[in-house]
Amino acid sequence: MKTQVEVNTPLRLADELPYGKSEILNKTVLDGDGGSVTLLAFDKGTMIARHQADEEVMVYVLEGAIEFEVGEQRQHLTAGNSIVMEPATPHTVLALESSKVLLTKIKA
């Protein structure tokens, strides 16, 4: 297991990563053979261009608001919301405000 957080210790994920100025920061929570969990901090207005993952994906919004475009559908996600995608699903992410999300990838 690879991780950038302290193991066997309670943590508040949103506090584990600061916001960067006009950028997206990330921190590995877990990374192993079966998949990964990554914390992402988006500054307002930052974007991840259309891409896809080979794994099954779940995105959970910890704080803030993002626009998630899957195919031709736009979804507005706020803190407490999540979205699940099958492998090879094209998607785009735009931070409508400074936001932190938890990205989980599971290898099918």
C-alpha positions as a Python dict, from the first residue, in 0.01 Angstrom:
ca = {
    (1, 'M'): (0, 0, 0),
    (2, 'K'): (124, 346, -90),
    (3, 'T'): (-8, 652, 92),
    (4, 'Q'): (75, 1016, 168),
    (5, 'V'): (-135, 1026, 486),
    (6, 'E'): (-57, 893, 831),
    (7, 'V'): (-198, 542, 876),
    (8, 'N'): (-391, 413, 1179),
    (9, 'T'): (-474, 772, 1277),
    (10, 'P'): (-813, 947, 1241),
    (11, 'L'): (-807, 1228, 987),
    (12, 'R'): (-1039, 1483, 832),
    (13, 'L'): (-976, 1444, 461),
    (14, 'A'): (-1068, 1801, 367),
    (15, 'D'): (-792, 1926, 599),
    (16, 'E'): (-525, 1703, 444),
    (17, 'L'): (-468, 1924, 140),
    (18, 'P'): (-462, 2304, 98),
    (19, 'Y'): (-594, 2490, -206),
    (20, 'G'): (-339, 2599, -465),
    (21, 'K'): (-360, 2929, -652),
    (22, 'S'): (-513, 2862, -997),
    (23, 'E'): (-422, 2494, -984),
    (24, 'I'): (-536, 2147, -884),
    (25, 'L'): (-343, 1976, -605),
    (26, 'N'): (-362, 1607, -521),
    (27, 'K'): (-262, 1373, -242),
    (28, 'T'): (-262, 993, -245),
    (29, 'V'): (-476, 847, 32),
    (30, 'L'): (-437, 484, -82),
    (31, 'D'): (-280, 322, -384),
    (32, 'G'): (-260, -51, -439),
    (33, 'D'): (-311, -331, -688),
    (34, 'G'): (-694, -311, -669),
    (35, 'G'): (-726, 64, -718),
    (36, 'S'): (-660, 401, -560),
    (37, 'V'): (-811, 678, -349),
    (38, 'T'): (-691, 1032, -419),
    (39, 'L'): (-780, 1364, -259),
    (40, 'L'): (-801, 1655, -506),
    (41, 'A'): (-819, 2028, -423),
    (42, 'F'): (-946, 2249, -708),
    (43, 'D'): (-906, 2625, -702),
    (44, 'K'): (-1217, 2803, -834),
    (45, 'G'): (-1227, 2795, -1214),
    (46, 'T'): (-972, 2517, -1258),
    (47, 'M'): (-1061, 2232, -1486),
    (48, 'I'): (-964, 1880, -1583),
    (49, 'A'): (-1022, 1851, -1959),
    (50, 'R'): (-1218, 1565, -2111),
    (51, 'H'): (-1053, 1234, -2024),
    (52, 'Q'): (-1142, 883, -1920),
    (53, 'A'): (-1017, 625, -1671),
    (54, 'D'): (-961, 256, -1730),
    (55, 'E'): (-1110, 182, -1387),
    (56, 'E'): (-1453, 216, -1230),
    (57, 'V'): (-1465, 563, -1073),
    (58, 'M'): (-1648, 729, -787),
    (59, 'V'): (-1609, 1100, -718),
    (60, 'Y'): (-1733, 1233, -381),
    (61, 'V'): (-1744, 1609, -318),
    (62, 'L'): (-1613, 1692, 31),
    (63, 'E'): (-1656, 2070, 3),
    (64, 'G'): (-1737, 2327, -263),
    (65, 'A'): (-1915, 2276, -595),
    (66, 'I'): (-1807, 2123, -924),
    (67, 'E'): (-1962, 2080, -1264),
    (68, 'F'): (-1918, 1727, -1388),
    (69, 'E'): (-1982, 1665, -1756),
    (70, 'V'): (-2039, 1301, -1844),
    (71, 'G'): (-2098, 1243, -2213),
    (72, 'E'): (-2325, 1534, -2308),
    (73, 'Q'): (-2487, 1568, -1963),
    (74, 'R'): (-2376, 1830, -1711),
    (75, 'Q'): (-2417, 1752, -1343),
    (76, 'H'): (-2383, 2013, -1066),
    (77, 'L'): (-2234, 1843, -759),
    (78, 'T'): (-2198, 2005, -417),
    (79, 'A'): (-2062, 1886, -82),
    (80, 'G'): (-2209, 1548, 4),
    (81, 'N'): (-2288, 1456, -360),
    (82, 'S'): (-2114, 1186, -559),
    (83, 'I'): (-2114, 1032, -905),
    (84, 'V'): (-2016, 682, -1016),
    (85, 'M'): (-1888, 597, -1365),
    (86, 'E'): (-1806, 283, -1556),
    (87, 'P'): (-1459, 238, -1704),
    (88, 'A'): (-1378, 437, -2021),
    (89, 'T'): (-1650, 699, -1958),
    (90, 'P'): (-1541, 1037, -2105),
    (91, 'H'): (-1584, 1320, -1854),
    (92, 'T'): (-1477, 1676, -1771),
    (93, 'V'): (-1452, 1845, -1429),
    (94, 'L'): (-1485, 2221, -1365),
    (95, 'A'): (-1458, 2378, -1018),
    (96, 'L'): (-1745, 2627, -980),
    (97, 'E'): (-1587, 2732, -650),
    (98, 'S'): (-1285, 2614, -454),
    (99, 'S'): (-1360, 2245, -400),
    (100, 'K'): (-1217, 1927, -256),
    (101, 'V'): (-1314, 1587, -390),
    (102, 'L'): (-1227, 1229, -311),
    (103, 'L'): (-1156, 1023, -622),
    (104, 'T'): (-1183, 645, -588),
    (105, 'K'): (-1074, 417, -873),
    (106, 'I'): (-1143, 43, -861),
    (107, 'K'): (-979, -188, -1113),
    (108, 'A'): (-1248, -401, -1276),
}
